[in-house]
């Protein structure tokens, strides 16, 4: 495993089981980090803890095997390579389906060749748990058959966003609806790997349409020949969007569902409405030809921060993307009235060198 900054590059090749074993061996340390991060999050949503989480994860195994038997073999190989139980690796790939709540926000876009120097551009940002930077990798897959691919992914999972030698690019966005958690389905990272393994863009779309889905998710697909499509997938239906004036932009709310479901994520993340609109406006107004720097500049937009604030009587709280400021109105054991404390800012302290590296390593929960 080589380590270009900031994410390690893991290269795997061969048949499914062999690829999985290589993946598990090379990324074992980061897989441990992924498990530590998510096991704490999963268990927090269920009083019965780890065993209940793993029992729910086991229910995904036959669904994966029925739809994508080769990918289940790769998951088995990952488990063997990092010497962890299969259900833990399945749980990582079903992390969205297993989480009771999610704060995952991201915005993605495709710019078609008529607005660039002739290339198709696709990209996104990813506002997620800062600790996951220590579990993320670049996974390069050279299978014994089918397209080669490169995906940015949390270690132990099969895919998130990426591109393939078949000319397909993929970005993904969190969605949530009232249809989620009502049926069994293929975990989202498994479905995204299937998209990247497809030989053509229509075949990639077909993988989403034909696969059973347990949780909503958005898949933004582009092709080097100048095509793009957005798939807002829910457990019941898949809704499609196409580019308008050379641009296709999506964030974290349904845009094409047309009353067929209730978007339960939008009330929690209303900033999604503005992120989508502002990125499109930024790209539409930028000088031509558009390039990667224009897309990156638009994705850095900080409009709407701080994310929220609330008065709880004894404390006034302002929540940013990476920390919470608490202005105390009364004396407490940890602060006096008028003082400001910082919560959930550990990653900022790590970056500033104020926390020793050894103290910042995650540990698995007891038992």
C-alpha positions in Angstrom: 0.0 0.0 0.0 1.6 3.3 -1.1 0.7 6.5 0.7 0.4 9.6 -1.5 -1.0 12.5 0.6 -3.6 12.6 2.0 -5.1 9.1 1.3 -3.3 5.7 0.9 -3.6 4.0 -2.5 -4.6 0.4 -2.3 -4.2 -1.7 -5.5 -6.0 -5.0 -5.9 -6.3 -7.4 -8.9 -7.4 -10.8 -9.9 -10.7 -12.7 -9.2 -13.1 -11.5 -6.5 -11.8 -13.6 -3.6 -8.2 -12.7 -4.4 -9.0 -9.0 -4.7 -10.8 -9.1 -1.3 -7.8 -10.8 0.5 -5.4 -8.2 -1.0 -7.7 -5.4 0.1 -8.1 -6.7 3.6 -4.4 -7.3 4.1 -3.3 -3.9 2.7 -5.9 -1.8 4.4 -6.3 -3.7 7.7 -5.3 -0.8 9.9 -7.7 1.6 8.2 -10.5 -1.1 8.3 -10.0 -1.3 12.0 -10.4 2.5 12.2 -13.6 2.3 10.1 -15.0 -0.4 12.5 -14.1 1.7 15.6 -15.8 4.8 14.2 -19.0 3.1 13.1 -19.4 0.5 15.8 -19.7 3.3 18.3 -22.2 5.1 16.1 -24.3 1.9 15.5 -24.3 0.8 19.1 -25.4 4.3 20.2 -28.6 3.8 18.3 -29.4 0.5 19.9 -29.3 -0.3 23.6 -28.4 -3.9 22.9 -25.2 -2.8 21.3 -22.7 -4.6 19.1 -24.4 -8.0 18.8 -27.7 -6.4 17.6 -25.8 -4.5 15.0 -24.0 -7.6 13.7 -27.3 -9.5 13.7 -28.9 -6.8 11.5 -25.8 -6.9 9.3 -26.1 -10.6 8.7 -29.5 -10.0 7.0 -27.8 -8.2 4.2 -25.5 -11.1 3.3 -28.1 -13.2 1.3 -29.4 -10.1 -0.5 -25.9 -9.3 -1.6 -25.2 -12.9 -2.6 -28.4 -13.2 -4.6 -27.8 -10.0 -6.6 -24.0 -9.8 -6.8 -22.4 -13.1 -5.8 -19.0 -12.1 -7.0 -19.1 -9.0 -4.8 -20.1 -11.1 -1.8 -17.0 -13.2 -2.5 -14.9 -10.1 -2.5 -16.4 -9.1 0.9 -15.5 -12.6 2.2 -12.0 -12.0 1.0 -11.7 -8.7 2.7 -12.8 -10.3 6.0 -10.2 -13.0 5.5 -7.4 -10.5 4.6 -7.9 -8.3 7.7 -8.9 -11.3 9.9 -12.3 -9.9 10.9 -15.7 -11.6 10.9 -17.7 -11.3 7.6 -20.6 -9.6 9.3 -18.4 -6.7 10.4 -17.3 -6.1 6.8 -20.9 -6.4 5.6 -21.9 -3.9 8.4 -19.3 -1.4 7.1 -20.9 -1.6 3.7 -24.4 -1.2 5.2 -23.3 1.7 7.4 -26.0 4.0 6.0 -28.7 1.4 6.3 -27.6 0.7 9.9 -27.3 4.2 11.1 -30.4 5.6 12.8 -29.4 9.2 12.0 -26.9 10.7 9.6 -25.2 14.1 9.3 -23.7 13.3 5.9 -24.0 16.2 3.5 -22.4 16.7 0.0 -23.0 18.4 -3.3 -22.0 17.0 -6.7 -22.0 18.2 -10.3 -21.3 17.2 -13.9 -20.1 19.7 -16.5 -20.6 18.5 -20.0 -18.1 19.1 -22.9 -19.9 22.0 -24.4 -19.0 24.1 -21.4 -15.4 22.8 -21.0 -12.4 22.3 -23.3 -14.1 19.2 -24.6 -13.9 17.0 -21.5 -16.7 15.8 -19.2 -16.0 16.9 -15.6 -17.6 15.3 -12.5 -16.9 15.9 -8.9 -18.2 16.5 -5.4 -17.4 17.5 -1.9 -18.1 15.3 1.2 -19.1 16.8 4.6 -19.0 13.8 6.9 -17.4 12.8 10.2 -13.9 14.3 10.3 -12.5 11.1 11.8 -13.3 9.3 8.6 -10.3 11.0 6.9 -8.2 8.5 8.8 -10.2 5.6 7.4 -10.5 6.7 3.8 -8.4 5.3 0.9 -8.1 5.3 -2.8 -8.9 1.8 -4.0 -7.6 0.8 -7.5 -9.3 -2.3 -8.8 -7.8 -4.3 -11.7 -10.3 -7.3 -12.1 -9.6 -10.4 -14.0 -12.5 -9.4 -16.3 -14.4 -6.1 -16.9 -13.3 -2.5 -16.6 -10.6 -1.3 -14.2 -11.7 1.3 -11.7 -10.6 3.8 -9.1 -12.8 4.7 -6.1 -12.5 7.0 -3.1 -14.0 5.0 -0.2 -13.9 4.3 3.5 -11.7 1.3 4.1 -13.6 -2.0 4.1 -16.3 -0.7 1.8 -16.5 -1.5 -1.9 -17.0 1.9 -3.5 -18.2 5.4 -2.9 -17.3 7.9 -5.7 -15.0 7.1 -8.6 -14.3 6.4 -12.2 -13.7 3.4 -14.5 -11.8 2.6 -17.7 -15.2 2.2 -19.4 -15.5 6.0 -19.2 -18.0 6.1 -16.3 -17.7 8.6 -13.5 -19.8 8.4 -10.3 -20.6 10.7 -7.4 -23.1 9.9 -4.6 -25.3 12.0 -2.3 -27.2 11.1 0.9 -31.0 11.0 0.5 -33.7 10.0 3.0 -37.4 9.2 2.5 -40.4 7.8 4.3 -39.9 4.5 2.3 -36.5 3.7 3.9 -36.0 0.7 6.3 -39.1 -1.0 5.0 -37.5 -3.8 2.9 -34.2 -5.5 2.5 -31.9 -4.3 -0.2 -28.3 -4.2 -1.5 -26.1 -1.8 0.6 -25.3 1.4 -1.2 -21.4 0.8 -1.5 -22.1 -2.6 -3.1 -24.5 -1.0 -5.6 -22.0 1.8 -6.4 -19.3 -0.8 -7.1 -21.6 -2.5 -9.5 -22.1 0.9 -11.2 -18.4 1.3 -11.7 -18.0 -2.3 -12.9 -20.5 -1.8 -15.7 -19.3 -1.9 -19.3 -21.5 1.0 -20.5 -23.5 3.9 -19.0 -26.9 2.3 -19.8 -25.7 -0.9 -18.1 -24.7 1.1 -15.0 -28.2 2.7 -14.9 -29.7 -0.8 -15.2 -27.8 -1.9 -12.1 -29.6 0.7 -10.0 -33.0 0.0 -11.6 -32.8 -3.7 -11.1 -31.3 -3.9 -7.6 -33.4 -4.1 -4.4 -32.8 -1.1 -2.3 -33.3 -0.7 1.5 -32.4 3.0 1.8 -32.6 6.1 -0.5 -29.5 7.4 -2.2 -28.5 9.6 -5.1 -26.2 8.4 -7.8 -24.8 11.0 -10.3 -23.3 9.3 -13.3 -21.4 10.8 -16.2 -19.6 9.4 -19.3 -16.6 10.6 -21.1 -18.6 10.9 -24.3 -20.6 13.8 -22.9 -23.6 12.1 -21.3 -24.8 12.4 -17.7 -27.8 11.2 -15.7 -28.8 11.6 -12.1 -30.6 8.7 -10.3 -32.6 9.5 -7.2 -33.1 6.0 -5.9 -35.6 5.1 -3.2 -36.6 1.6 -2.1 -39.7 1.9 -4.3 -38.7 3.9 -7.3 -35.8 5.5 -9.1 -36.3 9.1 -10.4 -34.1 10.5 -13.2 -32.7 13.9 -14.0 -30.7 15.0 -17.0 -28.3 18.0 -17.7 -29.7 21.4 -18.5 -27.6 23.8 -20.5 -24.6 21.5 -19.9 -24.9 21.3 -16.1 -26.3 18.7 -13.8 -26.1 19.4 -10.1 -27.4 17.6 -7.0 -27.2 17.8 -3.3 -29.2 16.1 -0.5 -32.9 16.4 -1.4 -35.2 14.8 -3.9 -35.8 17.0 -7.0 -37.7 14.6 -9.3 -39.9 12.5 -7.0 -43.0 14.6 -7.8 -45.0 13.6 -4.7 -44.3 9.9 -4.9 -42.6 9.9 -1.5 -41.9 12.2 1.5 -38.4 13.6 1.7 -37.6 13.1 5.4 -34.1 14.4 5.1 -34.8 17.9 3.8 -36.4 19.2 7.0 -33.1 18.3 8.8 -30.9 19.7 6.1 -32.6 22.6 4.4 -29.2 24.0 3.4 -29.3 21.4 0.6 -31.7 23.6 -1.3 -29.2 26.5 -1.3 -26.1 24.3 -2.0 -27.7 22.9 -5.2 -28.8 26.3 -6.4 -25.7 28.2 -5.6 -23.3 25.7 -7.2 -25.4 25.7 -10.4 -25.4 29.6 -10.4 -21.6 29.7 -9.8 -20.9 27.4 -12.7 -23.4 29.0 -15.0 -21.8 32.4 -14.4 -18.1 31.5 -14.6 -16.1 32.3 -17.7 -15.9 29.6 -20.4 -14.3 27.2 -20.8 -15.1 25.7 -17.4 -12.4 23.6 -15.7 -11.7 21.6 -12.5 -10.7 24.8 -10.6 -14.2 26.3 -11.3 -15.9 23.2 -9.9 -13.6 23.1 -6.9 -14.3 26.8 -6.2 -18.0 26.3 -6.3 -17.8 23.3 -4.0 -15.9 25.4 -1.4 -19.0 27.7 -0.9 -19.6 28.3 2.9 -23.0 30.0 2.5 -25.3 29.2 5.5 -22.6 28.8 8.1 -23.0 28.4 11.1 -25.2 25.4 10.4 -27.5 26.1 13.3 -27.9 27.7 16.7 -30.2 27.2 19.7 -30.9 28.7 23.1 -31.3 26.0 25.7 -31.9 28.3 28.6 -28.7 27.8 30.5 -26.5 27.8 27.4 -26.5 29.3 23.9 -25.1 26.9 21.3 -23.7 27.7 17.8 -23.0 24.7 15.6 -20.5 24.9 12.8 -19.4 22.1 10.4 -16.5 21.0 12.6 -17.1 22.3 16.1 -19.8 23.5 18.5 -19.4 26.7 20.6 -21.3 26.8 23.9 -21.8 30.2 25.6 -22.8 29.4 29.2 -25.3 31.7 31.0 -24.9 30.0 34.4 -22.0 28.5 36.4 -21.4 24.8 35.8 -18.7 22.3 37.0 -16.8 22.9 33.8 -17.4 26.5 33.0 -18.4 29.8 34.6 -21.3 32.0 33.4 -20.1 34.1 30.4 -17.4 31.6 29.4 -17.4 29.8 26.0 -16.5 26.2 25.7 -15.8 24.2 22.5 -17.2 20.7 21.8 -16.7 18.2 19.0 -13.6 20.1 17.9 -11.1 17.3 18.4 -10.0 17.2 14.8 -9.2 20.9 14.7 -7.0 20.3 17.8 -5.3 17.4 16.1 -4.5 19.5 13.1 -3.1 22.2 15.3 -0.8 19.7 17.0 -2.4 20.1 20.4 -3.3 16.4 20.8 -0.5 13.8 20.7 -0.9 11.5 17.8 -1.0 8.4 20.0 -3.9 9.8 22.0 -5.9 10.4 18.8 -5.9 6.7 17.7 -9.4 5.2 17.8 -10.0 2.1 19.9 -12.7 -0.6 19.5 -15.4 -0.6 22.2 -14.9 -3.0 25.1 -16.2 -6.5 24.5 
